[in-house]
Amino acid sequence: MLGSFLIILLMIHDGGVLRRPSRNSVVGTFIAFLLFLKSPYFGQLQLWAQKHTVLYVVLLLSIKIAGIIWPPIPGGTLTLASAPLIGWKQAYIIDLIGSTVGSSAAYVLGKKYGEAFIRRIISSEAVEEMKKFKIVKGKEPETIFMLRMTVGQSASELLAYGAGFLKLKYKTFFLSTTIAHAVLGIPMYYLTETWVHTKSWIPALFIAIILLPILIKFRTRYFE
């Protein structure tokens, strides 16, 4: 059951090359998630997760951490998809802890080993994307916060490696990304669980109408 879910996620994941999510990848992820919800595997996985909660949490946390250090593993997608299985609060906390540990490790690796290491473990394309980050001198916390908000789940790994590579202060990186994670993650996890159980798009549309114009504006300011 869990294996089937992971196979679906890996099929629509971006293949480990860090880049801005394409329209096709976003649509593909959404369609795969819908298909999984309508399959008999969803109910079976939900029962299994509730029966083996500790094991499921350990697996989620491990995959999330590994997915940041080595992006081909779809850690963020799996934790988000687990919101209707174990509850959005539990899934969000797991994602936050995994993101903190994994991002810290990626930050240290990027800072210590630099560009050559990042090219080897991820891709040359990721390094070129990383160099497009516009870090505004004197406004590093704001810059990191908005970059984390605008690149979203799919490229947070790139931001972690980039922050280390660019020698940004860890305290600035940690606080800014943690706040951004909460601002973006809490509504996302809540809405995912709510939508699965109620099939109502109204809360999501309301938040999207408010947030999308802001994110689009700041994306051009901080990401070329």
C-alpha positions in Angstrom: 0.0 0.0 0.0 2.6 2.5 1.1 4.9 1.2 -1.7 2.2 1.8 -4.3 1.7 5.4 -3.0 5.5 6.0 -3.2 5.6 4.7 -6.8 2.9 7.1 -7.9 4.7 10.0 -6.3 8.1 9.1 -7.9 6.5 8.8 -11.3 5.3 12.4 -11.2 8.2 13.8 -9.3 10.7 16.1 -11.1 13.4 13.4 -11.2 15.8 15.1 -8.8 16.6 18.1 -10.9 15.9 21.2 -8.9 14.0 23.7 -11.0 10.9 25.8 -10.8 7.9 23.5 -10.9 6.5 23.4 -14.4 2.8 23.5 -15.1 2.8 19.9 -16.3 4.5 18.7 -13.1 2.0 20.5 -10.9 -1.0 19.2 -12.9 0.6 15.7 -12.9 1.0 15.7 -9.2 -2.6 16.9 -8.6 -4.0 14.3 -11.0 -2.0 11.5 -9.4 -3.2 12.5 -6.0 -6.8 12.5 -7.1 -6.4 9.1 -8.6 -4.9 7.8 -5.4 -7.8 9.2 -3.3 -10.3 7.3 -5.5 -8.4 4.1 -5.5 -8.9 1.3 -2.9 -5.3 1.9 -1.7 -6.3 5.1 0.0 -8.6 3.5 2.5 -6.2 0.6 3.0 -3.3 3.0 3.6 -5.3 5.1 6.0 -6.1 2.0 8.1 -2.5 0.8 8.0 -1.2 4.3 9.1 -3.7 4.5 12.0 -2.7 1.0 13.1 1.0 1.5 12.8 1.2 5.2 13.6 4.7 5.2 15.1 6.2 3.3 12.2 4.4 5.6 9.7 5.6 8.7 11.4 9.2 7.4 11.4 9.0 6.6 7.7 7.5 10.0 6.9 10.2 11.9 8.9 13.0 9.9 7.4 11.8 10.3 3.8 11.2 14.1 4.4 14.8 14.6 5.7 16.3 12.4 2.9 14.2 14.2 0.3 15.8 17.6 1.1 19.3 16.3 1.1 18.7 14.2 -2.1 15.8 15.7 -4.0 14.7 12.7 -6.1 12.9 11.5 -3.0 9.5 13.2 -2.9 9.5 13.9 0.9 7.4 17.1 0.8 4.7 15.6 -1.5 4.4 12.5 0.8 3.9 14.5 4.0 1.3 16.8 2.4 -0.6 13.8 1.0 -0.5 12.3 4.5 -2.7 15.1 5.9 -6.0 13.3 5.3 -4.4 10.1 6.6 -3.1 11.1 10.0 -4.5 14.6 10.4 -3.1 17.9 9.1 -1.6 19.0 12.4 0.4 15.8 12.8 1.5 15.8 9.1 2.5 19.5 9.3 4.6 19.0 12.4 6.4 16.0 10.8 7.1 18.1 7.7 8.4 21.0 9.9 10.7 18.8 11.8 11.9 17.0 8.7 12.3 20.3 6.9 14.4 21.8 9.7 16.7 18.8 10.0 17.1 18.3 6.3 17.5 21.9 5.4 20.1 22.4 8.2 22.1 19.4 6.8 21.8 20.8 3.2 22.9 24.2 4.5 26.0 22.8 6.1 26.9 20.7 3.1 26.5 23.6 0.7 28.6 25.9 2.9 31.3 23.3 3.5 31.7 21.7 0.1 30.5 24.4 -2.2 29.5 24.4 -5.9 31.4 21.3 -7.0 29.6 19.2 -4.4 26.2 20.6 -5.3 26.7 19.9 -8.9 27.7 16.3 -8.1 24.9 15.4 -5.7 22.1 17.3 -7.5 22.7 18.8 -10.9 24.5 21.6 -12.8 21.1 23.0 -13.6 20.3 23.4 -9.9 23.5 25.4 -9.4 22.5 27.7 -12.3 19.1 28.2 -10.7 20.7 28.8 -7.3 22.8 31.6 -8.8 19.6 33.4 -9.9 18.7 34.1 -6.3 18.7 37.8 -5.6 19.9 38.2 -2.0 19.3 41.9 -1.1 22.1 43.1 1.1 20.8 44.4 4.4 17.5 42.6 3.9 18.6 39.0 4.1 15.8 37.8 6.4 13.1 39.3 4.2 14.8 37.9 1.1 15.1 34.4 2.4 11.5 34.6 3.7 10.1 35.6 0.4 12.2 33.2 -1.6 11.0 30.3 0.6 7.4 31.5 0.1 7.7 31.9 -3.7 9.7 28.7 -4.5 7.4 26.7 -2.3 7.9 23.0 -1.3 9.4 21.8 -4.5 12.5 24.0 -4.5 13.1 24.5 -0.8 16.1 22.1 -1.1 17.7 24.4 -3.6 17.3 27.4 -1.2 18.9 25.4 1.7 21.9 24.5 -0.4 22.1 28.0 -1.8 22.0 29.7 1.6 25.0 27.6 2.7 26.8 28.1 -0.6 26.3 31.9 -0.4 27.5 31.9 3.2 24.3 33.4 4.7 24.1 33.4 8.5 22.5 30.2 9.7 20.3 32.0 12.3 18.9 34.3 9.5 18.3 31.3 7.3 16.7 29.2 10.0 14.3 31.8 11.4 13.2 33.1 7.9 12.6 29.7 6.5 10.8 28.5 9.6 8.4 31.4 9.6 7.8 31.1 5.9 7.2 27.3 6.3 4.4 28.1 8.9 2.8 30.9 6.8 2.7 28.7 3.7 2.5 25.2 5.2 -0.3 25.5 7.9 -3.0 26.7 5.4 -1.8 24.2 2.8 -2.0 21.2 5.2 -5.3 22.4 6.7 -6.9 22.9 3.2 -5.6 19.5 2.0 -7.3 17.6 4.8 -10.4 19.8 4.6 -10.7 19.4 0.8 -10.4 15.6 1.0 -13.1 15.3 3.6 -15.5 18.0 2.3 -14.6 18.3 -1.4 -15.1 22.1 -0.9 -12.9 24.5 -2.9 -14.1 27.7 -1.3 -11.5 28.0 1.5 -8.6 27.3 -1.0 -10.0 29.8 -3.5 -10.3 32.5 -0.8 -6.7 32.1 0.3 -5.4 31.9 -3.3 -7.1 35.2 -4.2 -5.3 36.9 -1.4 -1.9 35.2 -1.6 -1.3 34.7 -5.3 -0.9 38.4 -6.4 1.5 38.9 -3.5 3.6 35.9 -4.3 3.8 36.7 -8.0 4.9 40.2 -7.3 7.7 39.2 -4.9 8.8 36.3 -7.0 10.0 38.7 -9.7 11.7 40.8 -7.1 13.8 38.0 -5.6 14.0 35.4 -8.3 15.2 36.2 -11.8 
